[in-house]
Amino acid sequence: MAADIRLPDQSLYSLRRMAVDLKRGGVGYYPGSGFVHVDVGRVRYW
């Protein structure tokens, strides 16, 4: 289970930081594609 997220009023860096701070699941940062990926797997970042 996962989601690729972008919000018009938030920078991708800010979204990434919020997701990482949750310390729940994986967080992928894709600035070139315009989204942050979050999933329910083990805690990891890329």
C-alpha positions as CSV (number, residue, x, y, z in Angstrom):
1,M,0.0,0.0,0.0
2,A,1.4,3.3,-1.1
3,A,0.7,6.8,-2.4
4,D,2.5,9.3,-4.5
5,I,1.7,12.8,-3.1
6,R,1.9,16.4,-4.2
7,L,0.0,19.4,-2.8
8,P,-0.2,22.7,-4.5
9,D,0.5,24.8,-1.3
10,Q,3.4,22.7,0.0
11,S,6.9,22.3,-1.4
12,L,8.0,18.7,-2.1
13,Y,10.9,19.2,0.3
14,S,8.3,20.1,3.0
15,L,6.2,17.1,2.2
16,R,9.2,14.8,2.3
17,R,10.3,16.3,5.7
18,M,6.8,15.7,7.2
19,A,6.7,12.1,5.9
20,V,10.1,11.3,7.3
21,D,9.3,12.9,10.6
22,L,6.4,10.4,11.0
23,K,8.9,7.5,11.1
24,R,6.3,5.2,9.6
25,G,7.1,3.3,6.4
26,G,9.1,4.3,3.3
27,V,9.5,7.8,1.9
28,G,10.8,8.4,-1.6
29,Y,11.7,11.9,-2.9
30,Y,11.2,12.5,-6.6
31,P,11.6,16.2,-7.3
32,G,12.1,15.6,-11.0
33,S,8.7,13.9,-11.2
34,G,6.9,16.2,-8.9
35,F,5.9,13.9,-6.0
36,V,6.8,12.3,-2.8
37,H,6.2,8.5,-2.5
38,V,5.1,7.1,0.9
39,D,4.4,3.4,1.7
40,V,3.7,1.1,4.6
41,G,6.9,-0.9,4.4
42,R,9.8,-0.8,6.8
43,V,11.1,2.7,7.6
44,R,13.6,3.8,4.9
45,Y,14.3,6.8,2.7
46,W,15.5,7.4,-0.8
